[in-house]
Amino acid sequence: MNKLKPHRPQRKFFFIFALSALFVVNNIYAQQNSPYTIPRQIFIGDYAILIIPLPASTENHPDITITTGLPAHDNIDFHKIILERRINTGRLIIEFTAFTTGEIELPLIEIGGYYFPDLIINVDSIIDRRNAITLSSPASSLAMPGTAFMLYGTMAAIIFLLLASFWFIVKGKKLIALWKEKWNRWRMFTNIRQTERRLYKACLKGVETRTILNKLSDEFRNFLSLLLNQNCRAMTARELGKIGSNIDLADYFTLLDSYRFSAPNPSGISASKENVIQLLKDLRIFIDAQEGKFK
């Protein structure tokens, strides 16, 4: 009987999945650790918020809020500055209104003994006065904490499902067939082991030896038929000996049949309890050896 080859996952599939996962993680990391403004697009006169992610602290600290003594700038009015320092995250929040366009460098921010230099914001051109003045669009959903993780996590899940579906279409049938064969083989060996233990207990309880031997012959032949994928039920002891195994099946079944038909045939051999136990031990040795071939 051919021995099954171990199943090896396709490296290409896992390589593609690893690249996809890396892309998603990089996007999440960049989104969560880069400064951003609310709203994303700032116009002159807009009330805006600049949020700067900071490294997590070793312990939670009370928030520090400054509403007086704010930094001075010719083109920016500062309304409030908040410093958050927590175990899981930290943020510097600056609420302001800008009155000029372009790239504006903020003055040095000092709060709670920490200094934040070289902060820059971008303010877009003034709204076209020929059109009705409207407020700027609301902040992008990505500005909300956790939204980026949910969005990119969903994208990663969809990519994984698509790749898994493609892999299952290509390799799924072979894998199912492999699992089915392993399951049938496991059930076959489990059944014969249970039979051996059941007959051993029956022998110790004093059940008639012929009954045990008849059951042993039937179950062993059924097991060989499943194991070798050929009909062993009608084979003679000599034919079974040609199969080849770790025990001489010809001698085994010859002795087994002699015990089975010992009475009333005078030429038969009388079977004792010890003889039956030895036959069961030989069966156990055969099962262990055959099962070891599949491990």
SVG drawing of the C-alpha trace seen along z (x, -y; Angstrom):
<svg xmlns="http://www.w3.org/2000/svg" viewBox="-24 -89 36 127">
<polyline fill="none" stroke="black" stroke-width="0.4" points="0.0,0.0 1.3,-3.4 2.3,-5.6 0.8,-9.1 3.2,-12.0 3.0,-14.7 1.1,-17.8 3.2,-20.9 1.5,-24.3 2.3,-26.4 5.0,-29.0 3.7,-31.4 0.3,-31.6 1.9,-32.4 4.3,-34.9 1.5,-36.9 -0.5,-36.8 2.6,-38.0 3.1,-41.0 -0.6,-41.9 -0.4,-41.7 2.8,-43.8 1.1,-46.5 -1.9,-46.7 0.3,-46.9 2.5,-49.6 -0.6,-51.7 -2.1,-51.3 1.2,-52.2 1.7,-55.3 -1.9,-56.4 -1.7,-56.1 1.7,-57.7 1.7,-60.7 0.4,-64.2 -2.9,-65.1 -5.4,-67.9 -9.2,-68.1 -10.5,-68.9 -8.0,-67.5 -8.3,-70.6 -8.0,-73.9 -9.1,-77.2 -8.5,-80.7 -10.6,-81.3 -11.4,-77.7 -11.4,-76.5 -8.9,-73.6 -7.2,-71.0 -3.6,-69.7 -3.1,-66.2 0.4,-64.9 0.7,-61.3 3.3,-60.7 5.0,-57.6 3.1,-55.7 4.0,-56.6 5.0,-54.1 2.0,-55.2 -1.1,-57.3 -0.7,-61.0 -3.4,-63.7 -4.0,-65.7 -2.4,-69.1 -4.5,-71.9 -3.3,-75.4 -5.9,-78.1 -3.9,-81.2 -0.4,-82.3 -0.6,-80.6 2.2,-81.1 2.0,-84.2 2.0,-84.2 1.1,-87.0 -1.2,-84.8 -2.5,-82.2 -4.8,-82.5 -4.2,-79.6 -7.3,-78.6 -6.2,-75.6 -3.3,-73.2 -3.7,-69.8 -1.0,-67.2 -2.2,-63.6 0.2,-61.0 -1.3,-57.6 0.0,-54.0 -1.5,-53.0 -1.0,-56.3 -0.1,-59.9 -1.2,-63.0 -0.4,-66.7 -3.6,-68.5 -3.4,-72.1 -6.7,-74.1 -6.1,-77.1 -7.4,-79.4 -5.1,-80.4 -5.5,-83.7 -3.0,-83.2 -2.4,-80.5 0.5,-78.2 2.9,-76.4 3.0,-77.9 5.6,-77.0 4.2,-77.1 6.2,-78.8 7.9,-76.6 5.3,-74.8 6.1,-74.3 3.8,-72.4 4.3,-70.4 8.1,-70.6 8.0,-69.2 9.1,-71.2 7.7,-70.7 9.6,-72.7 9.3,-72.7 5.6,-72.0 4.1,-72.9 0.6,-73.2 -0.8,-73.8 -3.6,-76.3 -5.4,-76.3 -6.3,-79.3 -9.2,-81.4 -12.6,-80.3 -13.7,-81.9 -15.8,-84.9 -17.9,-84.5 -19.5,-81.4 -21.6,-81.1 -19.3,-80.7 -19.6,-77.3 -17.9,-75.5 -15.1,-73.1 -15.9,-69.5 -16.0,-67.4 -13.0,-65.5 -12.1,-62.3 -13.3,-59.2 -9.6,-58.2 -9.1,-60.9 -11.3,-59.1 -9.2,-56.9 -9.5,-53.2 -11.1,-53.9 -7.9,-53.2 -7.5,-49.9 -11.1,-48.9 -10.8,-49.9 -7.5,-48.3 -8.3,-45.3 -11.4,-44.8 -9.3,-45.1 -6.8,-42.5 -9.7,-40.1 -11.1,-40.5 -7.7,-39.9 -7.2,-36.8 -10.6,-35.4 -10.0,-35.9 -6.6,-34.2 -7.9,-31.4 -10.8,-30.8 -8.4,-30.7 -6.1,-28.3 -9.1,-26.1 -10.2,-26.0 -6.8,-24.9 -5.8,-22.5 -9.1,-22.0 -10.2,-18.7 -6.8,-17.0 -6.7,-18.2 -10.2,-16.9 -9.3,-13.5 -6.2,-13.4 -8.1,-14.1 -10.8,-11.6 -8.2,-8.9 -6.5,-9.7 -9.8,-9.6 -10.7,-6.2 -7.3,-4.8 -7.5,-6.1 -11.0,-4.6 -9.8,-1.2 -7.0,-0.9 -9.1,-2.1 -11.8,0.5 -9.3,3.4 -7.6,2.3 -11.0,2.2 -11.8,5.6 -8.5,7.0 -9.1,5.5 -12.7,6.7 -11.6,10.3 -8.9,10.2 -11.3,9.3 -13.8,12.0 -11.0,14.6 -10.1,13.6 -13.8,13.8 -13.9,17.4 -15.9,17.0 -15.8,20.1 -12.5,20.1 -14.2,21.1 -16.4,18.1 -13.4,15.8 -11.4,17.4 -14.2,17.2 -14.6,13.5 -10.8,13.0 -10.6,14.7 -13.5,12.6 -12.3,9.3 -8.7,9.8 -9.6,10.8 -11.9,7.7 -9.1,5.5 -6.6,7.0 -9.2,6.4 -9.5,2.7 -5.7,2.3 -4.7,3.9 -7.7,3.0 -8.4,6.6 -10.7,9.3 -8.9,11.3 -12.1,12.9 -12.0,15.9 -8.2,16.4 -6.6,19.5 -3.8,19.3 -1.2,19.9 -2.5,17.1 -2.5,14.7 1.1,15.7 2.1,14.2 1.0,10.8 4.1,10.2 4.2,8.5 6.1,8.4 4.5,11.8 4.0,15.0 0.3,14.7 0.3,18.2 1.4,19.8 -0.8,17.4 -4.0,18.3 -3.1,22.0 -2.7,22.2 -5.9,20.1 -7.9,22.4 -6.5,25.5 -7.7,24.0 -11.1,23.1 -11.8,26.5 -10.2,28.6 -13.6,30.1 -15.2,32.3 -12.3,33.0 -9.9,35.4 -6.9,34.1 -7.4,30.6 -5.4,28.9 -7.1,28.0 -6.8,24.3 -6.3,23.1 -6.8,19.6 -3.0,19.0 -3.1,20.0 -5.8,17.5 -4.0,14.7 -0.8,15.4 -2.8,15.0 -4.2,11.7 -0.7,10.5 0.6,11.4 -2.4,9.4 -1.4,6.4 2.2,6.6 1.0,6.7 -1.3,3.7 1.5,1.6 3.9,2.4 1.3,1.5 0.2,-1.7 3.8,-2.8 4.2,-2.8 1.8,-5.7 3.5,-7.9"/>
</svg>
